Every structure is written in C-alpha cells, then in structure tokens.
Amino acid sequence: MTRRVWLIALMSCWVTVLNPAAAGADTAAGKATFEGLCVNCHGPLGKGDGPAGIDILPAPRDFTVGEFKFDADADGTPGTDADLALVIRDGASVYGGNPLMAPWRQLPEKDIHDVIAYIRTLSKSESAAP
Ligand code: HEC
C-alpha cells in the first residue's frame, strides 16, 4: 500500500517535470506570446534566425536544439524552467549574456510559464522528425 502511494507520487512528479502542459501551461497562449514578442529574433520556428536576430552575436538561442546556457538560479543545472523564467524576466545580461536578450518584466508570470512550455515544444517536434 505504502509503496503504491509512493509510486503514484513519483509518477505525478515525473509527469509535471517532463510535461509542462500537465503543470497547467497553455502552449497555445505561449505560442501567441512567442509570435508577438520573440519571433523577430528567435525566428518563426525558434531557430534563432529571425530578421532582427540574424546578425546578433551571441546569437539568439536556437530553441530547436533544446540546450540552454544560463544557470540563472545557480542550482548547478542550466536550462531548467526556473532558469528560463529568470532569463526571460531579467534579460540575459544580468547572467553574463547578450543584453539584446532584453528583460521582459512586464510579462505576467503566467505568460512566461506558457512561453517556456511553448519553447520546449519546439525542440520536441524537431527530435521527433526523421
Ligand atoms: C532583440 C532580440 C531578442 C528578442 C526580441 C528576444 N530574444 Fe531571447 N535571446 C536573444 C539573444 C541574443 C539570446 C542569447 C543570449 C546569450 O547567449 O548571451 C537569447 C536567449 C534566449 C533564451 C536562452 C537562455 C539560455 O539560458 O540559454 C531564452 C529562453 C530566450 N531568449 C527567450 C526569449 C523569449 C521568451 C522572448 C520573447 C518574450 C525573447 N527571448 C525575445 C535575443 C532576443
């Protein structure tokens, strides 16, 4: 019985960590935010090749790769949802990155949460391709 409860608890953690949609993120809303605010640099498919991003160095992150640079919360693991949320909110320069990745402090927490969930789908669809 106890083992069963643990197993269920463990599985629900796993689902929450690996599937942002399960944590209440709205990827459709995230896509709208991305297309409104981020696409100019990060590109329509998130490849970091938007019209305003093409000549920037360090380049806008290519989200299809699914790898991230900054360990913004300094927990030893870069690219967690918490790290991405901090970089989006504070901008990259605070963490030693390109100031052209500007802070988006006006974005509500929920929008940041949703846009991160959407960014994660961009690398998943790439790795699913043959
Ligand atoms: C003016 C261009 C520009 C816009 C607009 C922009 N970014 Fe970026 N972004 C960058 C650049 C440049 C980097 C790379 C920073 C670096 O490596 O120093 C970056 C990096 C990132 C990263 C990677 C962080 C990491 O740890 O690797 C995330 C996440 C990100 N941007 C999210 C967003 C989101 C979400 C938006 C829209 C709300 C957005 N960006 C809008 C230029 C932009």
Residues whose N, C-alpha, C, O or C-beta is under 5 A from the ligand:
A	BS01	HEC	L37 C38 C41 I56 P58 A59 P60 R61 E67 F68 K69 F70 L84 V87 I88 A92 G97 N98 L100 M101 W104 V115
